């Protein structure tokens, strides 16, 4: 029987929604027993949230001051120690998971399965390649522990309402001293988190400037949406890189995605292919974005967006 360890992602005492999506992927393996691992300085609040995730048999907590910040080189040795009793170790394919899980795989001496999007069997999975233009099936040797990142955009959040037991565990792992936390530079925003938001408004090169990007923010605020951007907008300096959506940015799956002034390069479309409804606003009626959009509006964004705001 598969025994799966899901590594919880959390920040400021709150569980990231990607953890519940990772649990959904784990539950797709027939007959799997799922445990969630929470590593933190004080894991109590996060563990209580994780215990509510449907399908979770047990929540393991490792309380250590060294775990106050999510440093891959510090967390990985502890996970690798605990993983020895499991057949699978799953983490979300977020910035956190992409940084952490390769370190875990290296310590366990196995290859990592990246961006797991479909479960075919206990050791058989599908994942995207070539910017999502092709899907391949990956077979992991049956006698090998499976270390994988789960493509959060491909899985729904597991339901809540469970009441799994929480167990504190001790890990005898040597933690490195060459990696340490110095500081965190992060923008503060009252808007929803881009990676977990139900609604997202993104701007592209067509917005024209950093100052003009305010029209994107205004529409997003009307909708209670997160704000994203194309790589072209980021490269042009309109917005910071943490807002980038696409193959080299964030892969998201909101219920509503509004692309404003975005032409629709394949790298961008890779990041939004799992969105529920895609709305495109662009003055170029031949832009590739219209080929994937559910709703398309051809026109000048600086005319259309104020009209949309007024209607809202």
C-alpha positions in Angstrom: 0.0 0.0 0.0 1.2 3.5 -0.8 2.2 5.6 2.1 2.5 9.3 1.1 4.1 12.2 3.0 2.8 15.6 1.9 5.1 18.5 2.8 3.0 21.4 3.9 3.6 24.9 2.6 2.8 27.7 5.0 3.6 31.3 5.7 3.0 33.5 8.8 1.1 30.7 10.5 -1.3 30.0 7.6 -1.5 27.0 5.4 -1.1 27.6 1.7 -4.0 26.3 -0.5 -1.4 24.5 -2.6 -1.1 21.9 0.2 -4.7 20.9 -0.1 -4.2 20.5 -3.9 -1.2 18.4 -3.3 -3.3 16.2 -0.9 -5.8 15.8 -3.8 -3.0 14.4 -6.0 -2.0 12.0 -3.3 -5.5 10.8 -2.8 -5.7 9.9 -6.5 -3.3 7.0 -5.8 -5.6 4.1 -5.0 -5.5 2.9 -1.4 -3.0 5.5 -0.3 -2.4 6.5 3.3 -1.7 10.3 3.5 0.3 12.1 6.2 1.0 15.8 6.2 4.3 17.1 7.5 4.5 20.6 9.0 8.0 22.0 9.7 8.0 25.3 11.6 9.3 27.1 14.7 5.7 26.7 16.1 3.7 24.4 13.9 0.5 24.2 16.0 -1.7 26.6 14.0 -0.7 25.3 10.7 -1.0 21.7 11.9 -4.6 22.4 13.0 -5.5 23.6 9.5 -3.8 20.7 7.9 -5.7 18.3 10.1 -8.9 19.5 8.5 -7.9 18.4 5.0 -10.0 15.4 3.8 -8.2 12.2 3.3 -5.3 13.0 5.7 -4.7 10.2 8.2 -2.2 12.0 10.4 -0.3 15.4 10.7 3.3 15.2 11.8 4.9 18.3 13.3 8.6 19.2 13.7 9.1 22.2 15.9 12.5 23.7 15.5 13.6 27.3 15.6 15.7 26.6 12.5 12.4 26.0 10.6 11.1 29.5 11.2 12.0 30.3 7.6 11.5 28.0 4.6 15.1 27.4 3.6 15.4 24.3 1.4 18.8 23.4 2.7 17.5 23.3 6.3 14.2 21.6 5.7 15.4 19.0 3.2 17.6 16.9 5.6 14.7 16.7 8.1 12.2 15.6 5.4 14.7 13.1 4.0 15.0 11.5 7.4 11.2 11.2 7.9 10.7 10.1 4.3 12.4 6.7 4.9 9.2 5.3 6.2 7.2 6.3 3.1 6.7 5.2 -0.5 6.0 8.8 -1.8 7.0 12.3 -0.8 4.9 15.1 -2.5 5.3 18.8 -2.4 3.5 21.6 -4.3 5.0 22.8 -7.6 5.2 26.4 -6.2 8.3 28.5 -5.7 8.6 26.8 -2.3 8.2 23.3 -3.7 10.5 23.8 -6.7 13.2 25.0 -4.4 12.8 22.3 -1.7 11.9 19.0 -3.4 15.0 18.6 -5.6 17.0 18.9 -2.4 14.9 16.1 -0.9 15.3 13.9 -4.0 19.1 14.4 -4.0 19.4 13.4 -0.4 17.3 10.3 -1.0 19.3 9.5 -4.2 16.4 9.4 -6.6 15.2 11.4 -9.6 12.3 13.9 -9.0 9.0 13.8 -10.9 8.2 17.4 -11.7 4.7 19.0 -12.2 2.7 15.9 -11.7 -0.7 16.6 -13.3 -2.3 13.1 -13.6 -1.9 9.9 -11.6 -1.9 6.8 -13.8 -0.8 4.4 -11.0 1.2 4.3 -7.8 4.4 4.8 -9.8 3.1 6.2 -13.1 2.3 9.8 -13.7 1.7 12.3 -16.5 3.4 15.7 -16.6 3.7 18.5 -19.2 6.8 19.2 -21.3 7.6 21.7 -24.1 5.7 24.5 -22.3 2.6 22.3 -22.0 2.5 21.5 -25.7 3.0 17.8 -25.0 2.2 15.5 -22.1 4.4 12.5 -21.2 4.0 9.5 -19.0 6.7 9.0 -16.4 7.3 5.6 -14.9 9.2 5.4 -11.6 10.9 2.1 -10.6 8.6 0.2 -8.3 11.4 -0.3 -5.7 12.2 3.5 -5.6 10.7 6.2 -3.3 8.7 8.7 -5.4 9.6 12.3 -4.9 7.4 14.7 -6.8 6.1 18.2 -7.2 2.4 18.5 -7.9 1.2 21.0 -10.5 -1.3 22.8 -8.3 -3.2 24.3 -11.2 -4.2 20.7 -12.3 -5.8 19.7 -9.0 -8.8 20.9 -7.0 -8.3 21.7 -3.3 -9.2 18.8 -1.1 -12.3 19.3 0.9 -12.2 20.4 4.6 -14.0 18.9 7.6 -11.5 16.2 8.6 -10.1 15.9 12.1 -6.8 14.0 11.7 -4.6 13.5 14.8 -1.6 15.7 15.2 1.7 14.0 16.3 4.9 15.8 17.3 8.0 14.0 16.0 11.7 14.6 16.6 14.2 14.4 13.7 17.9 13.6 14.2 19.3 15.3 11.2 22.4 17.4 10.8 21.4 20.9 9.7 23.8 22.9 7.5 25.3 26.2 8.8 26.4 27.5 5.4 22.8 28.5 4.6 21.0 31.0 6.8 18.2 33.5 6.7 19.3 37.1 6.3 16.2 39.0 5.4 13.0 39.0 3.4 12.2 41.7 0.8 8.5 41.4 -0.1 5.9 43.7 -1.5 2.8 44.2 0.7 -0.6 44.1 -0.9 -4.2 43.9 0.3 -5.1 42.0 -2.9 -5.5 38.2 -3.0 -2.5 36.1 -3.5 -1.8 35.6 -7.2 -1.2 31.8 -7.0 -4.4 31.0 -5.1 -6.8 33.8 -6.2 -10.2 32.8 -7.8 -10.0 35.9 -10.1 -7.0 37.4 -11.7 -6.5 40.5 -14.0 -3.2 40.5 -15.9 -1.6 43.3 -18.0 0.8 43.0 -20.8 3.1 45.1 -23.0 0.0 46.8 -24.4 -0.6 48.6 -21.2 2.4 50.8 -22.2 4.0 51.9 -18.9 4.3 51.4 -15.2 2.0 54.4 -14.7 -0.6 53.1 -17.0 -0.7 49.8 -15.1 -3.0 51.6 -12.6 -6.0 50.8 -14.9 -5.2 47.1 -14.3 -5.1 47.6 -10.5 -8.4 49.5 -10.6 -10.3 46.8 -12.5 -8.8 44.1 -10.2 -9.9 46.0 -7.1 -13.5 46.3 -8.5 -13.5 42.5 -9.0 -11.6 41.6 -5.8 -9.0 40.0 -8.0 -5.3 39.4 -7.8 -3.0 41.2 -10.4 -0.6 39.4 -12.7 1.4 40.3 -15.7 3.0 38.9 -18.9 6.8 38.5 -19.1 6.9 41.4 -21.6 5.4 43.7 -19.0 7.8 42.5 -16.3 10.8 42.8 -18.7 9.7 46.3 -19.6 9.8 47.3 -15.9 6.0 47.9 -15.5 5.7 45.5 -12.5 7.9 43.4 -10.3 8.8 39.8 -11.4 6.8 38.1 -8.7 3.7 39.1 -10.6 4.7 37.3 -13.8 2.3 34.6 -15.1 3.5 31.9 -17.5 6.1 29.2 -18.0 8.9 31.1 -16.3 6.5 32.7 -13.8 3.5 31.4 -11.9 1.2 28.7 -13.1 -2.3 29.5 -12.0 -5.8 28.2 -12.4 -8.3 30.9 -11.4 -12.0 30.7 -12.1 -11.8 33.9 -14.0 -8.7 35.2 -15.9 -8.8 38.6 -17.7 -5.8 39.2 -20.0 -5.5 42.9 -20.9 -3.0 44.0 -23.6 -1.5 40.5 -23.7 -0.8 39.0 -27.1 -0.7 35.4 -25.9 2.7 33.9 -26.4 2.8 30.2 -25.8 4.9 30.7 -22.6 2.1 32.9 -21.2 -0.6 30.5 -22.2 1.2 27.7 -20.4 0.5 29.5 -17.1 -3.2 29.9 -17.6 -4.3 26.8 -19.6 -6.3 25.5 -16.6 -8.2 28.7 -15.9 -12.0 28.3 -15.8 -13.0 31.3 -18.0 -10.4 33.3 -20.0 -11.3 36.8 -21.1 -9.1 38.7 -23.6 -9.0 42.4 -24.2 -6.7 43.5 -27.0 -6.8 46.0 -29.9 -5.2 43.4 -32.2 -8.0 41.1 -33.3 -5.5 38.6 -34.6 -3.6 38.2 -31.3 -3.0 34.5 -30.4 -4.7 35.1 -27.0 -8.1 35.1 -28.8 -7.6 31.5 -29.9 -7.8 30.3 -26.3 -10.1 33.0 -24.8 -13.7 32.0 -23.9 -14.6 35.7 -24.3 -12.8 38.2 -26.5 -13.1 41.9 -26.7 -11.3 43.8 -29.5 -10.6 47.4 -28.8 -8.5 50.0 -27.0 -8.0 48.9 -23.4 -7.9 52.5 -22.2 -11.4 53.0 -23.5 -12.8 49.6 -22.6 -11.5 49.2 -19.0 -13.2 52.4 -17.8 -16.4 51.3 -19.4 -16.1 47.9 -17.6 -15.4 49.6 -14.3 -18.5 51.8 -14.7 -20.7 48.8 -15.5 -19.3 47.0 -12.4 
